[in-house]
Amino acid sequence: MRSGESNYQRLTHAVVSQIFRPTTRDLRRLVEKNWDSIIGSAIPASDRTVRLDHNSEPYRVTISTVIEVQNAVETTNLFEDEEDRAQRIAELSAGHTLIRAPRVSVEACRSVLVRCLKYLVKQFRDTTVGAVATIALKAVCALFGITLPS
């Protein structure tokens, strides 16, 4: 015991040396050992906000294919339900607006644009709408680094 040290200071020193230092050491070892898996699960891609280079080729391809899909949906007579068509046009328009911004939330793009394009690919598989939606879906996923299940 040091001279002039109070009971509170001794107790605090004991707690730190007996509990916090060993726990900190063990936690540091655990984190270092499992760093890759911790980072992989702690930062999902969907939580990212990305900056878009509007002069890049992938961006130009993506924006043009999204516009092409929107035009195809607006002009096709394949929709049995006009409300469904209106919904898809609105989603494509919102997606187009999203990707024109300098920064974009990947989750917002996935929720609006990728979801809509996946629906169009599935619903209109063997048509022009399905073909251009497939191209646009691949371009959007490539631009944002989104991996789709096979």
C-alpha positions in Angstrom: 0.0 0.0 0.0 1.3 3.4 -0.9 1.3 6.1 1.7 -1.6 8.6 1.4 -3.7 6.1 -0.7 -7.3 5.9 0.4 -9.4 2.8 0.6 -11.3 3.9 -2.5 -8.1 4.2 -4.5 -6.9 0.8 -3.3 -10.2 -0.8 -4.2 -10.2 0.8 -7.6 -6.6 -0.3 -8.3 -7.5 -3.9 -7.2 -10.5 -4.0 -9.5 -8.6 -2.7 -12.4 -5.6 -5.1 -12.0 -7.7 -8.2 -11.2 -10.6 -7.8 -13.5 -10.2 -5.2 -16.3 -6.6 -5.8 -17.3 -7.0 -9.6 -17.7 -10.4 -9.2 -19.4 -9.0 -6.6 -21.8 -6.0 -8.8 -22.6 -8.4 -11.8 -23.3 -10.7 -9.6 -25.4 -7.8 -8.3 -27.4 -6.6 -11.9 -28.1 -10.1 -13.0 -29.1 -10.5 -10.1 -31.5 -7.1 -10.6 -33.1 -7.8 -14.3 -33.5 -11.2 -13.7 -35.1 -10.7 -10.4 -36.8 -11.8 -11.5 -40.3 -15.0 -13.0 -39.2 -15.8 -10.1 -36.9 -15.3 -7.6 -39.6 -17.2 -9.7 -42.1 -20.3 -9.9 -39.9 -20.1 -6.5 -38.2 -20.2 -4.5 -41.4 -22.7 -5.9 -43.8 -22.7 -4.4 -47.3 -26.2 -3.2 -47.0 -25.2 -0.7 -44.3 -22.8 1.0 -46.7 -23.2 4.4 -48.3 -21.1 4.6 -51.5 -19.9 7.5 -53.6 -20.7 7.2 -57.3 -18.4 8.4 -60.0 -20.9 9.7 -62.6 -18.1 9.8 -65.2 -17.3 6.0 -64.9 -18.3 3.5 -67.6 -20.1 1.2 -65.1 -22.2 4.2 -63.9 -23.1 5.2 -67.5 -24.1 1.7 -68.3 -26.2 1.4 -65.2 -28.1 4.6 -65.6 -28.8 4.0 -69.3 -30.0 0.4 -68.7 -32.3 1.6 -65.8 -33.8 4.2 -68.2 -34.2 1.5 -70.9 -36.1 -0.7 -68.5 -38.3 2.1 -67.4 -39.1 2.9 -71.1 -39.8 -0.8 -71.8 -42.2 -1.0 -68.8 -44.0 2.2 -69.8 -44.5 1.0 -73.4 -45.3 -2.7 -72.9 -48.8 -4.1 -72.8 -47.7 -7.2 -70.9 -49.0 -6.0 -67.5 -52.4 -7.4 -66.6 -52.7 -5.0 -63.8 -52.2 -1.2 -64.4 -51.5 -0.6 -60.7 -48.7 -3.1 -60.9 -47.3 -1.3 -63.9 -47.6 2.1 -62.2 -45.8 0.7 -59.1 -42.9 -0.6 -61.2 -42.6 2.7 -63.1 -42.5 4.6 -59.8 -39.9 2.2 -58.3 -37.7 2.5 -61.4 -38.0 6.3 -61.3 -37.1 6.3 -57.6 -34.1 4.1 -58.3 -33.0 6.3 -61.2 -33.2 9.3 -58.8 -31.3 7.4 -56.2 -28.4 6.6 -58.4 -28.1 10.1 -59.8 -27.1 11.3 -56.3 -23.4 11.7 -55.5 -23.8 9.3 -52.5 -26.2 6.4 -52.3 -27.2 4.0 -49.6 -26.7 0.4 -50.9 -29.7 -0.8 -48.8 -32.0 1.9 -50.4 -30.9 0.9 -53.8 -31.3 -2.8 -53.0 -34.8 -2.2 -51.5 -36.1 -0.1 -54.4 -34.2 -0.8 -57.6 -32.8 -4.3 -57.2 -36.1 -5.6 -55.8 -38.0 -4.1 -58.7 -35.6 -5.4 -61.3 -35.7 -8.9 -59.8 -39.5 -8.9 -60.0 -39.4 -7.8 -63.7 -36.8 -10.4 -64.6 -38.9 -13.2 -63.0 -42.3 -11.9 -64.1 -41.3 -11.2 -67.8 -38.5 -13.8 -68.2 -39.0 -14.4 -71.9 -39.8 -10.9 -73.1 -37.9 -7.7 -74.0 -38.8 -6.3 -70.5 -37.2 -9.3 -68.9 -34.1 -9.1 -71.1 -33.4 -5.4 -70.4 -34.3 -5.9 -66.7 -31.7 -8.7 -66.5 -29.0 -6.4 -68.1 -30.0 -3.6 -65.7 -30.0 -5.9 -62.7 -26.4 -7.1 -63.5 -25.3 -3.5 -64.0 -26.8 -2.2 -60.7 -25.3 -5.2 -58.8 -21.9 -4.6 -60.3 -22.0 -0.9 -59.6 -22.8 -1.4 -55.9 -21.0 -4.7 -55.3 -24.2 -6.6 -54.6 -24.0 -10.4 -54.9 -27.2 -12.1 -55.9 -27.9 -15.7 -55.0 -27.8 -17.9 -58.1 
